[in-house]
Amino acid sequence: MEARIALSYKTIREAEAVAKAVSPDNVKVPQGLFIKTTRQGRRVFTKIECETRLQTFVATIDDLLSAVSVAERTVFAVKV
């Protein structure tokens, strides 16, 4: 199973902050799971590959989007 998630932001700085906030997920993942987050300009791309169970795949996407949500709220709160 594979998912590609693309998120767009108003500024490069916002995109960079979100990408850095979720990038630790790139390092330590269970066997059979691959996650890579990168930033290109004002866009953040995450690729998820899962060779295990559907539940793991769905949980990984949910965890990623939760982390993105927290990062976005933090970035936008700091801007105010």
Secondary structure by P-SEA (a helix, b strand, c coil): cbbbbbbbcccaaaaaaaaaaaccccccccccbbbbbbbcccbbbbbbbbcccaaaaaaaaaaaaaaaaaaaaaaaaaac
